[in-house]
């Protein structure tokens, strides 16, 4: 079922329109509130920008509440042309849910420097961890990923994309992590929001409970300059992995929870790796070990 943001019961109100040409249109002004975490939380919706991400939404059989598109911009690429044809023929998108806009308007709605011609509005609740778990095929997933106050949206999105590719069980975000639904995180995650169970603003006592359930409290903390090498660990057995803040490293709570600190060997005076890179190295060692066991 597609919810209309222009219905009186929803956050966005106004008359049904087929073409919007002014960025000052009240409907567009309300969409711009979704650029902020506060606006997203208040409305229960967020923005998804670009053809690739909208295709990922549709492929996951998820339904946008509204789609704003600029036909000339979409027609510049084969992907955009294909998507435009699909949108115009979709029976689930009523006229007031599929809205053509001018180039000025699509640029005002979007966050990217150069618009790709389409911005979708989606309800936050369709990305709940429980909903996404129901959609995943059953599998043995040893890794539970804990992100400890990750601040950079590019790092966050890249880690989420890597976590999905490495088939982690779930990702837990501490309360001070960057907003999971910020446009930069969503773009960098490149579709991970549609498939990866992510729990938001999880307290450390809750994280400890989840780690106990998942791996009996076997919590590995990644940190440079420590004794235990990451590839010497048995990562075929269930484990939780903590990746700490980019600037300050792991929090005190993370250190208290960890049962072991692991490290990635570094040479030539390099002190540490980017958080996203470190997460990818350890998670893909787990993938390598799992595949080696299966041979």
Residue, then its C-alpha position, 0 to 999 in steps of 0.5 A: x500500500x502506498x501512503x500519500x504524503x499529500x493526504x490530510x492524515x500525513x505530514x505533507x499537505x496540499x493540493x494534488x499537482x502534476x507539475x511543480x516549477x517553483x522551489x518555494x511551493x509549500x509542498x517542496x518547502x516541507x520536503x526540504x525539512x527532511x534534509x535535517x534529522x529533526x525533520x525526518x524524525x518528526x515526519x517519519x519520512x526521509x529522502x532517497x536521491x537518484x535512479x540507482x537507489x530508487x531501483x534498489x527500493x523497487x527491486x526490494x519490493x518496497x514502495x515509495x510514498x512519493x516520487x519527484x522526477x525531472x524527465x529531461x535529467x532522467x533521460x540523459x542516461x540509459x538507467x534514467x530512461x529505463x526508470x522513467x518508463x517504469x515509473x510512468x507505467x507503475x499502477x501503484x503510483x497514483x498521479x498525486x504520488x508521482x510528481x514532475x518538477x522543474x530542474x530548479x525544484x529537483x535541485x532544491x529537493x535533493x542534497x547532491x551537488x548534481x541532481x540525477x533527476x529523481x528524489x523519492x520519499x519513503x517512510x522510515x518504518x519500512x526499514x525497521x530491523x524486524x521487517x528487514x530480517x523477515x525478508x532475508x534468506x536464512x543463513x549462518x551469519x557469524x558477525x554482529x557489527x557494533x559501530x561506536x560513535x561513528x561520526x563521518x557519514x561517508x564512513x558510515x555508509x561505506x561500512x554499511x555497504x561492506x557489512x551487507x556485502x559480507x552478510x553480517x547478521x546485524x549492525x548496532x549503532x550507538x546513540x552518538x553515531x551519525x544519523x543513519x538516514x542522512x542523505x550522505x549516509x544513504x548515498x554512500x551505503x548504496x542500497x544497504x538500507x533496503x536489506x541490512x538490519x540496523x538497530x539505531x541508538x542502542x545503549x551499551x547495556x542493550x548492546x551487551x545483551x545482544x552480544x550475549x544472545x548472538x555470541x555468548x559475549x565474544x566481543x572483539x574490539x578493533x584497535x591499532x597497535x595491539x597484540x592479537x592479530x585479527x586473522x589469528x582469530x576463529x571468525x567462523x564462530x559467532x562474534x561481535x566486532x566493535x569499530x570505534x570513532x574515527x578521531x577518538x577511537x573506542x569509547x570506555x564502554x566499548x573497552x569494558x564490553x570487549x572480551x579481546x582487542x584485535x589489531x591489523x598489522x601496520x607498516x611504515x609508520x602508519x598509525x591507524x586505518x580508516x574506520x571503514x577500511x578496518x571494518x572491511x578487512x576484519x569482516x572479509x577475513x571472516x568471509x574468507x575463513x567461512x568459505x575456506x571451511x566450506x571447501 
